[in-house]
């Protein structure tokens, strides 16, 4: 498993489609990629439960989803 950045776009039918996907390289450069994409204080390999809950809440709000919309690993 490697961290990924996935960008979505809402379609006219209200659904979402993936418009781009990027992931950390193997080996050298992986740490720099994670820092560039997730920030210097974020370690996607060991997410903080409180930070994860806040991120899920922000994502639901950003995409106009109900507060109880499920969030799953993909």
C-alpha positions as CSV (number, residue, x, y, z in Angstrom):
1,X,0.0,0.0,0.0
2,X,1.2,3.5,-0.9
3,X,-0.3,6.9,-0.2
4,X,-2.4,8.2,-3.1
5,X,-3.8,11.6,-4.0
6,X,-7.1,11.2,-5.9
7,X,-8.9,14.2,-7.4
8,X,-12.6,13.9,-8.1
9,X,-15.1,15.9,-10.2
10,X,-18.8,16.0,-9.8
11,X,-20.7,15.1,-12.9
12,X,-24.1,16.4,-14.1
13,X,-25.8,13.4,-12.6
14,X,-24.5,14.3,-9.2
15,X,-22.0,11.4,-9.1
16,X,-18.2,11.7,-9.0
17,X,-15.5,10.6,-11.4
18,X,-11.8,10.3,-10.9
19,X,-10.0,13.0,-12.9
20,X,-6.5,12.3,-11.7
21,X,-4.6,9.9,-9.5
22,X,-1.0,10.2,-8.2
23,X,0.9,8.0,-5.8
24,X,4.2,8.1,-4.0
25,X,7.1,6.5,-5.8
26,X,8.8,3.4,-4.4
27,X,12.1,3.9,-2.5
28,X,13.9,7.2,-2.8
29,X,11.7,10.2,-3.1
30,X,8.7,8.6,-1.3
31,X,9.2,10.7,1.9
32,X,9.5,14.0,-0.1
33,X,6.4,13.1,-2.2
34,X,4.3,12.5,1.0
35,X,5.6,15.7,2.5
36,X,4.7,17.7,-0.7
37,X,1.2,16.1,-1.0
38,X,0.1,15.7,2.6
39,X,2.1,18.3,4.5
40,X,5.1,18.1,6.8
41,X,3.1,17.3,9.9
42,X,1.1,14.5,8.3
43,X,2.2,10.9,8.1
44,X,-0.4,9.0,6.0
45,X,1.2,5.7,7.2
46,X,0.1,6.4,10.8
47,X,-3.0,8.6,10.7
48,X,-4.1,10.2,13.9
49,X,-7.8,9.2,14.6
50,X,-8.7,12.8,15.6
51,X,-7.1,14.2,12.5
52,X,-8.8,11.6,10.4
53,X,-12.2,12.4,11.8
54,X,-11.7,16.1,11.1
55,X,-10.5,15.3,7.5
56,X,-13.5,13.1,6.9
57,X,-15.9,15.8,8.2
58,X,-14.2,18.5,6.0
59,X,-14.4,16.2,2.9
60,X,-18.1,15.5,3.5
61,X,-18.7,19.3,3.8
62,X,-16.6,20.1,0.7
63,X,-18.4,17.5,-1.5
64,X,-21.9,18.4,-0.1
65,X,-22.4,15.0,1.4
66,X,-24.6,14.3,4.5
67,X,-22.8,14.3,7.8
68,X,-23.4,10.6,8.2
69,X,-22.1,9.6,4.7
70,X,-19.8,6.6,5.0
71,X,-16.1,7.0,4.4
72,X,-14.2,3.9,3.3
73,X,-10.7,2.9,2.3
74,X,-10.3,2.6,-1.4
